[in-house]
Amino acid sequence: MTAMSNPIIEAIILGIIQGAAEFLPVSSSAHLVIFPLVFHWEYFGKAFDVAAHVGTLIALLVYFRGELGGLASGFFKSFRLGGLKENPEGKLAWFMIVSTVPAAIFGVLMGGWIEDHMSTVSSIAAMLILFGIILFAADRFGSKKRELKDVSWADSLLIGLAQALALIPGVSRSGITMTYALLSGFTRETAARYSFLISIPVIAAAALYEGGKMAVSGEVSCPLVPTLIVIITSALTGYAVVAFLLKYLRKHGFDAFVIYRLILGAFLLYLAFHA
């Protein structure tokens, strides 16, 4: 820890970054790399990272609390004979599960390799720029006519496959899922809403998986107060950002986020080759 560092302030800043960047299409991993790199902060540990994600999970559970009850009820009804007929909540719940499976499988099989080989600053910068351009194209050329009720089994699987790419730092989980949804003709708000809904099982599964690995290895230590702070700040920020983005996308496109990705990517490239 540097002489000028303050773990409380660092935890607040990292919680705000996680809460915002997890849901905005700008890549939380890129931001969690750049701030400690620029300010020479000490890494708090893997358990701290998991805690930050738990905060964003809490934000989603609170924001979508009204819908989650219906989804759970519809899911259990789906096990009855003909349970998906006239059961849109149950069907959506199954779509969310299908969208989660590819990322879960890909994470177990490739997560370690990606962390070892694709977490460099230059790689993150390249992903920010590349997928920012793809998001721009999707926003420009998507028909923006389909709603949440129009999601199909094929959509859920293909969005899940797209979500698996987000394990690569710099891609952005929310960014890639919204991009595919836009390319498939969904409205901007629907793309964001479905992206947020399917992030609930993904974040929960990732937290349980990483937490289990740490419990087995004994690597569960992390500073208590900063950890509690990052959970609270990421939860509060995440809730505010989800509410903001769903409202913002009713009238605006993704241009501001694309421009931000390009600027951040260029800055990271500068750091990579001039640091």
C-alpha positions in Angstrom: 0.0 0.0 0.0 1.4 3.4 -1.0 2.1 6.1 1.5 -0.7 8.2 0.1 -3.3 5.5 -0.1 -6.4 5.3 1.9 -8.2 1.9 1.8 -11.6 3.4 2.8 -11.5 6.0 -0.1 -10.2 3.3 -2.5 -13.1 1.0 -1.5 -15.6 3.8 -2.1 -14.2 4.6 -5.5 -13.9 1.0 -6.6 -17.5 0.3 -5.4 -18.8 3.3 -7.4 -16.8 2.1 -10.5 -18.1 -1.5 -10.2 -21.7 -0.4 -9.6 -21.6 1.9 -12.7 -19.4 0.0 -15.1 -21.1 -3.4 -14.5 -24.3 -2.1 -16.0 -23.1 0.6 -18.4 -21.7 -0.9 -21.7 -18.2 0.3 -20.9 -16.5 -2.8 -19.2 -16.1 -2.9 -15.4 -12.9 -5.0 -15.8 -11.2 -2.2 -17.7 -12.0 0.4 -15.0 -11.0 -1.9 -12.2 -7.6 -2.2 -13.9 -7.0 1.4 -14.8 -7.6 3.0 -11.4 -5.3 0.8 -9.3 -2.8 1.1 -12.2 -2.8 4.8 -12.4 -2.9 5.5 -8.7 -0.7 2.5 -7.6 -3.3 1.0 -5.3 -2.7 -2.2 -3.6 -4.9 -5.1 -4.7 -7.3 -6.1 -1.9 -7.7 -9.7 -3.1 -10.1 -11.9 -5.0 -12.6 -12.0 -2.1 -12.8 -8.2 -2.4 -13.6 -8.5 -6.1 -16.4 -11.0 -5.3 -17.8 -8.7 -2.7 -18.0 -5.9 -5.2 -20.0 -8.1 -7.5 -22.2 -9.1 -4.7 -23.1 -5.5 -4.3 -24.2 -5.2 -7.9 -26.3 -8.4 -7.4 -28.0 -6.8 -4.5 -28.8 -3.8 -6.7 -30.4 -6.0 -9.3 -32.4 -8.0 -6.8 -33.8 -4.8 -5.2 -34.5 -3.0 -8.5 -36.3 -6.0 -10.1 -37.9 -7.3 -6.9 -41.4 -6.8 -8.3 -40.6 -8.9 -11.5 -38.6 -11.6 -9.8 -41.6 -12.9 -7.8 -43.6 -13.4 -11.0 -40.6 -15.0 -12.7 -40.1 -17.4 -9.9 -43.8 -18.3 -9.8 -43.9 -18.8 -13.5 -40.8 -20.9 -13.4 -42.3 -23.4 -10.9 -45.6 -23.4 -12.8 -43.6 -24.5 -15.9 -43.1 -27.9 -14.5 -46.8 -28.7 -14.8 -48.1 -30.4 -17.9 -48.3 -27.7 -20.5 -46.7 -25.3 -18.0 -45.2 -22.9 -20.5 -48.5 -22.4 -22.4 -50.0 -19.0 -21.4 -47.1 -18.6 -19.0 -44.9 -15.7 -20.2 -43.1 -15.3 -16.9 -42.2 -18.9 -16.8 -40.9 -18.8 -20.4 -38.8 -15.7 -19.6 -37.4 -17.4 -16.5 -36.3 -20.3 -18.7 -34.8 -17.9 -21.3 -32.8 -16.3 -18.5 -31.4 -19.8 -17.5 -30.6 -20.7 -21.1 -28.7 -17.3 -21.5 -26.7 -18.1 -18.4 -25.5 -21.6 -19.3 -22.9 -20.7 -22.1 -21.2 -18.2 -19.9 -21.1 -20.6 -17.0 -19.6 -23.4 -19.1 -17.2 -21.1 -20.8 -16.1 -19.6 -17.4 -15.3 -23.0 -15.9 -13.5 -24.2 -19.0 -11.7 -21.0 -20.1 -11.8 -18.6 -17.2 -8.3 -19.4 -15.9 -6.7 -19.2 -19.3 -8.4 -15.9 -20.1 -7.3 -14.4 -16.8 -3.7 -15.5 -17.5 -3.5 -14.5 -21.1 -6.0 -11.8 -21.9 -5.9 -9.5 -18.9 -3.1 -7.2 -20.2 -3.7 -3.5 -20.6 -3.2 -3.7 -24.3 -5.7 -6.5 -24.7 -8.3 -4.8 -22.6 -7.8 -1.6 -24.7 -8.3 -3.5 -28.0 -11.5 -5.1 -26.7 -12.9 -1.8 -25.6 -12.3 -0.3 -29.0 -13.4 -3.3 -31.1 -16.6 -4.0 -29.3 -17.4 -0.3 -29.0 -17.4 -0.1 -32.8 -19.6 -3.2 -33.0 -22.0 -1.6 -30.5 -22.1 1.6 -32.6 -23.0 -0.5 -35.7 -25.7 -2.5 -33.9 -27.3 0.7 -32.5 -27.3 2.3 -36.0 -28.6 -0.6 -38.0 -30.8 -2.6 -35.6 -34.5 -2.3 -36.4 -35.5 -1.6 -32.7 -39.0 -3.1 -33.1 -39.0 -6.2 -30.9 -40.0 -6.1 -27.2 -39.3 -8.4 -24.2 -42.3 -10.6 -25.1 -40.7 -11.3 -28.5 -37.6 -13.1 -27.0 -37.3 -16.6 -28.4 -35.4 -19.8 -27.4 -32.9 -19.0 -30.2 -32.4 -15.4 -28.9 -31.8 -16.6 -25.4 -29.2 -19.1 -26.5 -27.4 -16.7 -28.9 -27.4 -13.9 -26.3 -26.0 -16.4 -23.8 -23.2 -17.2 -26.3 -22.5 -13.5 -26.7 -22.5 -13.1 -22.9 -19.8 -15.8 -22.7 -17.4 -13.5 -24.6 -17.7 -11.0 -21.8 -15.3 -13.2 -19.8 -12.6 -11.5 -21.9 -11.7 -8.3 -20.0 -12.7 -5.1 -21.9 -15.6 -6.7 -23.8 -18.3 -5.7 -21.2 -21.0 -8.2 -20.3 -23.8 -5.6 -20.5 -22.3 -4.2 -23.7 -22.1 -7.5 -25.6 -25.5 -8.6 -24.6 -27.1 -5.3 -25.6 -25.2 -5.4 -28.8 -26.5 -8.8 -29.8 -30.0 -7.8 -28.8 -29.9 -4.6 -30.9 -28.6 -6.6 -33.9 -31.6 -8.9 -33.4 -34.0 -6.0 -33.7 -34.9 -5.4 -30.0 -35.5 -1.9 -28.8 -32.7 -0.2 -26.8 -34.7 -0.4 -23.5 -35.6 -4.1 -24.0 -31.9 -4.9 -24.8 -30.9 -3.3 -21.6 -33.7 -4.8 -19.5 -33.0 -8.3 -20.7 -29.2 -7.8 -20.2 -29.9 -6.8 -16.6 -32.2 -9.7 -15.9 -29.8 -12.3 -17.2 -27.0 -10.8 -15.3 -28.7 -11.9 -12.0 -28.0 -15.6 -12.4 -24.6 -14.9 -14.0 -23.4 -12.7 -11.2 -24.8 -15.0 -8.6 -23.2 -18.1 -10.2 -19.9 -16.4 -10.6 -19.8 -15.2 -7.0 -20.7 -18.7 -5.7 -18.1 -20.3 -8.0 -15.3 -18.0 -7.0 -16.3 -18.0 -3.4 -16.3 -21.8 -3.4 -12.8 -21.9 -5.0 -11.5 -19.5 -2.4 -13.1 -21.5 0.4 -11.4 -24.7 -0.8 -8.0 -23.0 -1.2 -8.3 -21.0 2.0 -7.9 -17.6 0.2 -10.8 -15.9 1.7 -9.1 -13.2 3.7 -9.8 -9.5 2.8 -10.0 -6.3 4.8 -13.3 -6.2 6.6 -14.3 -2.5 6.5 -13.3 -1.8 2.9 -15.1 -5.0 1.9 -18.3 -3.9 3.6 -17.9 -0.5 2.0 -17.5 -1.8 -1.5 -20.6 -3.9 -1.2 -22.7 -0.9 -0.1 -21.3 1.5 -2.6 -21.5 -0.9 -5.5 -25.1 -1.7 -4.6 -26.2 1.9 -4.3 -24.4 2.9 -7.4 -25.6 -0.1 -9.4 -29.3 0.6 -8.5 -29.0 4.2 -9.6 -27.3 3.3 -12.8 -29.9 0.6 -13.8 -32.7 3.0 -13.2 -30.9 5.8 -15.1 -30.0 3.7 -18.1 -33.5 2.1 -18.6 -34.9 5.7 -18.6 -32.1 7.2 -20.7 -32.4 4.6 -23.5 -36.0 5.4 -24.1 -35.0 8.6 -25.9 -31.2 8.3 -26.5 -28.8 5.9 -28.2 -25.4 4.4 -27.3 -23.2 7.1 -29.0 -22.0 8.5 -25.7 -20.9 5.1 -24.4 -19.2 4.2 -27.7 -17.2 7.5 -27.6 -16.2 6.9 -24.0 -15.1 3.3 -24.9 -12.9 4.6 -27.7 -11.3 7.3 -25.6 -10.7 4.9 -22.7 -9.3 2.3 -25.1 -6.9 4.8 -26.6 -5.8 6.0 -23.2 -5.1 2.4 -22.1 -3.1 1.8 -25.3 -1.1 4.8 -24.4 -0.4 3.5 -20.9 0.5 0.0 -22.3 3.1 1.3 -24.7 4.4 4.4 -22.8 4.3 3.4 -19.2 
